[in-house]
């Protein structure tokens, strides 16, 4: 034990990011330690009577046996206070902007930088009075963190007491005393804006709610065919170039979450640079401010230390839970969990653990479940409601969905959005395959759709899916013998399926009217397409040849609805209903 009361040891062996220290020195499991003379950040991951095993979250080049290892007595934790939003961190919450200003483009080993600005003063409104009795999660002050978000300073979990003294409203740093409470044991506790919380432990909640409302994204294939519940989980698997990152960008920009946390886990450096630049320039369509005003970016690129990649998703989910506790709805974009699983595999190999399928550790499934199960729509300990929705991208090698990360992820998510290489190469965006994707939330969300959108929303959705699956079955026949031999009713299914694919499922992110589509317009688009189908089927049943139906440009005009009917003018859809009726009457008259 050192003179400061902390445990000390000396390095015996180094294997990449894994360091061993001889003897039983009294370290605790998951304790944060400082490794070497440069004081690299590490975490205890293995303890035996003979040795302690530490994984180091920084580059270990230059580290030598014999250098000291010092315990901190606490777990790897994040600092929670105003200043998190509009910031870019690495996997262990070091601010990359501050590091770049001090040290240049690359993070030096042992760089010790405070996660948040401790000198900046925030205009603070204290919301409690002496004599108030507070419990865990009670709001003691409010700070306008960005133009878009009010930061609610809360009592940490497990704390309670009666307010003894408060500071007047004014400008304070995150470390200055705001409130003093008398704790149940009779002592006094000073409260600041700052909390610390271990990243591997979920923050407590009072109650969990079932998934009964959707995360509205404005993307038709998601909102209509494969909805994600608010507080739910979704996987977005796809091979290279299928549009995982672009789809997550679109969700980050348009989904109805209050706060976005984007975790770039093991992605290429140049791709992450594009993300950082784009997010820095994007305007938030809801508020007109910068999107970064309600966004946190965690950048842990593929050339950064692999162990920090493993910690990055826990850092991200802990930040999300903190804002959820304030009563906000948070969406996490994890891009990608495959790179995180690869970090687990590399560390497991260095620890000489018994490998499971494809070399991944046997505990891959339990680690994935521990991450996804921290999502949820909850009642917080202070009585407010908030949610954390997790959308995790998966990057299976060669687009093979049978590999372990994709298969294990499917076990723990209820929405599976399979990206298809052939759709992406055909410029069909979003490239989500409607035959292999699914959402188990549709039954839970049906009452919400009936109440807030329309009573026939789910019926229309099911009808469209039925047409698309029928088209797929017919395409197998077409491949063998061609489409000419099909009867007209089946030719009609193929034609309506084309209208659905081009006019409804395909969406243009760069078109002002098509980048985000309100739920009401989505329903009216479905109703018009199905109205066209019903009328054409009636004509075909009367013996009308499909070639005659195709002579009219009506099918193309229905496809163009997404551009031609502005989002704010849903009454224009009645023109298309009238157009379909006129088309039907004219052809019936000629047939008569």
C-alpha positions, 0 to 999 in steps of 0.5 A: 500500500502506498503512502496515500492509502491506495494500493500499489503494485509493479508490472510483471508482464505486458501483452498489448493492452493487457498488463499483469501485476504479481501478487494479491495486492488488494485491488478490486474487480473493475477498479480503475487503476493508473498504469506506468509512469505516464499514468495510463488509465486501466481497469482491473478485469481479473483477480487471482491469489497470484496476480492481478490482470488489468486492461489498459484503455490507452496505447501501451507502447514504451511501457516496461515491467517494473513500472508502478500500478496504482489503484484509485479505489473506484470503478471506471466512471464518467463525469456527469454535469453541464457541458456534455452536449455539443461535445466530442469524447473518446471512449473513456470520456476524454474531450477530443477538442480540448486534447487537440487544442493542447496536444495536436491531432493525436492523443498522447499516452497518459493525456490527463484532461478533465472531461468537462470544462471546470472553469466555465461558469453556467447561469444557474437557477436553484429550484429548492428552498431550505426545509425542502425534503429531497430524494434521489433524482430530485432536481435542485437546479436548472442550467440552460446547457444549450439553446435546445436543452435545459440541464436539470441538476439532480440529487445523485442516486442513493442520496436524500436529505433536507435542504439546509442552505442554498446559493442564490441564482447566478453563474457557477462552475460545475464544481461549486457548491449549490445546495447543502443537505442534511442526510438521514444520518445527521451529517451534512452533504454539499451538492454541486452540478457534478455527479460521477457514475460507474459506466458498467452499472445501470442507473436506477429507475422507479418503474419500466413501462411497456412499449406502447408508442413509436419512435417517429422517424419520418422514414416511411419504411420504418414508421409504417412497416418496421416501427421502433418503439420509443425506449425500444431496441433495433439492429441495423445489420448490413455489409460494407456500403449498404448505408448503415451510417447514412440511415443512422444520420437520417434517424439522428436528424429526424427522429422525435428524440430530444437528445442524440448520442452517436457512438462511432465505435471502431469505425474508420477515421476518415468516415468518423471525420465526415460524421463529425464535420456533418453533425457540426454543420447540420441544422436541427429541423425542429428548433432551427439551431445546430443539431449538435446542440442536442447531440453528443459524439463519442469517437473511438476510431479503428486506430485508437486503442482497442480496449477503449472501444470496448468501454465506449458503448458503456460510456454512451449508454451511461450518458444517455441514462443521465439525460433520461433521468432528467425526463428527456427521450434519448436515442443512441446510435451505436455504429457499430457493435461488430467492431465492439465485439471484435475488441472483446475478441481481441482482449479475450484472445490475449487473456487466453480464454477458451474461444467460442464460435468464430473466435468470439468469447463465450460471454459475447451474448451476455455482454450484448444483452447487458447493453441492449437491456439498458434501453427502456421507457421508464418512470424515473426516481423523481417522477418524470418519464424518459426513455433510452432507445438503442439503434445498433448497427452491425457490420457482418463480414461479407454481409453474412447475417448468420455470423455470431454478432448478428445472430446474438443481436437478434436474440435481444432486439425486437426490430431487425432492419436488414440492409440489402446490398443489391438494393443499395447498389440499385440506388434504392434508399433506404436499402432495408429489405422488406422481406428479411426485416421485421418488427415485433413492436407492431402489435404493441403499437397498434392502439397508438396508431389507431388513436393518433394516426388512423383506425385503418393504419395497421390494416393498410400496412398489412395489405402492403406487406402482403402485396410485397410478399406476393410479388416476391413469390411471383418473381420466382415464376417470372425468372423461370418462364417470364411475365407474359404468361402470368394472368392479369390479376398477378400482373396487377400485383407486380405493377402495384408492388412496383408502385409501393417500392418506388413510390412509398418505400424508396425515399429521397433524403435530399428532397425537401418534401421527402426527407421527412414524412409526417405519419398522416401523409404516410397513411394517406399515401397507403390509402391512395395506393390501395385504392388504386389497387382495389379499383384496378382489381375490379377492372381486371375481374371484369376482363379488362386487360392489364395492357389497357390499364398500363396505357394511362400514366396514373401509376406513374402519377401515384409514384410521384405523390411523395414529391407532388403532395406537400407535407402540409397539404394532405387535402390534396390527396382527395384529388388523387382519389377523384383521379382514380375514380375517374380512371375507373369509370372511364374504363368501365364505360368503355368495357360496357 
